[in-house]
Amino acid sequence: MLKKIRFMVPLGLTIFILGLASGSVIQFAGVAEAQVTARVFELRTYTTNPGRLDALHARFEQHTISLFERHGMTNIAYFSPQDVPLSDNTLIYVLAHDSRESAKASWAAFLEDPEWQRAYRESVRDGPIVDNIESVFLEATDYSQMR
């Protein structure tokens, strides 16, 4: 049952996130942003070890988000599930990349970044934070407002 929830929640959130993000991204970015066709989106779901969700949120807020931008990733949205058990241990977010190839290069550069490595080491002093990471690459449909 938990595996079914882990699959259905990201799928449902993908639909919700892309709809929500399309309104805010299009308003600020304008027509040129909507015409980018090679762009891909990455839906990531992090499941933390018990009691470590706050540490994950702190790491993202203080380090990760700005490092993503530095390495060419566009932060679209970050979400916390409302219902237990996922509300106790899950962070879901969406990034945009120019392409799958640029995503691969961005992630490699991010993981090699000395600032990220330092932030990671400091954040896991009290024990490992993340138990599982799921990543799904998405492309916008022809009828999507966000592309």
C-alpha positions as CSV (number, residue, x, y, z in Angstrom):
1,M,0.0,0.0,0.0
2,L,2.9,2.4,0.9
3,K,4.4,1.8,-2.6
4,K,1.1,2.6,-4.2
5,I,1.0,5.9,-2.2
6,R,4.6,6.7,-3.1
7,F,3.7,6.4,-6.8
8,M,0.3,8.1,-6.7
9,V,1.4,11.1,-4.6
10,P,4.1,12.2,-7.0
11,L,1.9,11.6,-10.0
12,G,-0.9,13.7,-8.5
13,L,1.5,16.3,-7.3
14,T,3.0,16.5,-10.8
15,I,-0.3,17.5,-12.3
16,F,-0.9,20.0,-9.5
17,I,2.6,21.4,-9.4
18,L,2.8,22.0,-13.2
19,G,-0.6,23.6,-13.1
20,L,0.3,25.9,-10.2
21,A,3.8,26.6,-11.5
22,S,2.5,27.5,-15.0
23,G,0.4,30.3,-13.6
24,S,3.3,31.9,-11.6
25,V,6.1,31.2,-14.1
26,I,4.2,32.5,-17.1
27,Q,3.1,35.6,-15.4
28,F,6.6,36.6,-14.5
29,A,8.6,35.1,-17.4
30,G,6.3,36.1,-20.3
31,V,5.9,34.7,-23.8
32,A,9.6,34.0,-24.4
33,E,9.6,31.5,-21.5
34,A,6.5,29.7,-22.7
35,Q,8.2,29.1,-26.1
36,V,11.2,27.2,-24.8
37,T,10.5,23.6,-26.1
38,A,13.6,21.6,-25.1
39,R,13.1,22.3,-21.4
40,V,12.5,19.4,-19.2
41,F,11.1,19.3,-15.6
42,E,12.4,17.1,-12.9
43,L,10.1,16.0,-10.1
44,R,12.0,14.9,-7.1
45,T,10.7,13.2,-4.0
46,Y,12.9,12.9,-0.9
47,T,12.0,10.6,1.9
48,T,13.9,11.3,5.1
49,N,15.0,9.1,8.0
50,P,12.8,9.4,11.1
51,G,13.0,12.8,12.7
52,R,15.3,14.3,10.0
53,L,12.8,16.3,7.8
54,D,13.6,19.6,9.6
55,A,17.3,19.1,8.9
56,L,16.5,18.5,5.2
57,H,14.3,21.7,5.0
58,A,17.1,23.7,6.7
59,R,19.7,22.3,4.2
60,F,17.5,23.3,1.3
61,E,16.7,26.7,2.6
62,Q,20.2,27.6,3.7
63,H,22.3,26.0,0.9
64,T,20.7,23.7,-1.7
65,I,18.4,26.1,-3.5
66,S,21.0,28.7,-4.2
67,L,23.5,26.1,-5.3
68,F,21.0,24.6,-7.7
69,E,20.6,28.1,-9.4
70,R,24.4,28.5,-9.5
71,H,24.7,25.2,-11.4
72,G,22.0,26.1,-14.0
73,M,18.9,24.5,-12.4
74,T,15.7,26.5,-12.2
75,N,13.8,26.1,-8.9
76,I,10.1,25.8,-9.8
77,A,8.4,24.8,-6.5
78,Y,8.8,23.0,-3.2
79,F,6.1,21.1,-1.4
80,S,5.4,19.4,1.9
81,P,2.6,16.8,1.9
82,Q,-0.2,17.6,4.3
83,D,-1.2,14.1,5.3
84,V,0.5,11.6,7.5
85,P,2.7,9.5,7.0
86,L,4.2,11.6,4.1
87,S,4.0,14.9,6.1
88,D,6.4,13.4,8.6
89,N,9.2,12.5,6.2
90,T,8.7,13.8,2.6
91,L,9.8,16.8,0.5
92,I,8.7,17.1,-3.1
93,Y,10.0,19.6,-5.5
94,V,10.3,20.5,-9.2
95,L,13.3,21.8,-11.1
96,A,13.5,22.9,-14.7
97,H,16.5,22.2,-17.0
98,D,17.3,23.3,-20.5
99,S,17.5,19.6,-21.5
100,R,18.2,16.1,-20.1
101,E,21.9,16.6,-21.0
102,S,22.1,19.9,-19.1
103,A,20.4,18.3,-16.1
104,K,23.1,15.6,-16.1
105,A,25.8,18.3,-16.3
106,S,24.2,20.5,-13.7
107,W,23.8,17.6,-11.2
108,A,27.5,16.6,-11.7
109,A,28.7,20.1,-11.1
110,F,26.5,20.5,-8.1
111,L,27.7,17.3,-6.5
112,E,31.4,18.3,-7.1
113,D,30.8,21.9,-5.7
114,P,33.0,22.3,-2.5
115,E,30.3,24.5,-0.9
116,W,27.7,21.7,-1.4
117,Q,30.1,19.0,0.0
118,R,30.8,21.2,3.1
119,A,27.0,21.8,3.6
120,Y,26.3,18.1,3.2
121,R,29.0,17.0,5.7
122,E,27.8,19.6,8.3
123,S,24.1,18.6,7.8
124,V,24.7,14.9,8.4
125,R,26.7,15.2,11.6
126,D,23.7,14.1,13.6
127,G,23.1,11.2,11.2
128,P,21.9,10.6,7.7
129,I,19.0,12.7,6.5
130,V,17.7,11.2,3.3
131,D,16.5,7.6,3.1
132,N,15.3,7.6,-0.5
133,I,15.3,9.9,-3.5
134,E,13.0,9.4,-6.5
135,S,13.5,11.4,-9.7
136,V,11.1,11.6,-12.6
137,F,11.8,13.7,-15.8
138,L,8.8,15.2,-17.4
139,E,8.1,17.1,-20.6
140,A,5.3,19.6,-21.0
141,T,2.5,18.5,-23.3
142,D,1.6,20.5,-26.4
143,Y,-1.4,22.0,-24.6
144,S,0.5,23.0,-21.4
145,Q,0.9,26.6,-20.7
146,M,4.3,25.9,-19.3
147,R,6.9,24.6,-21.7
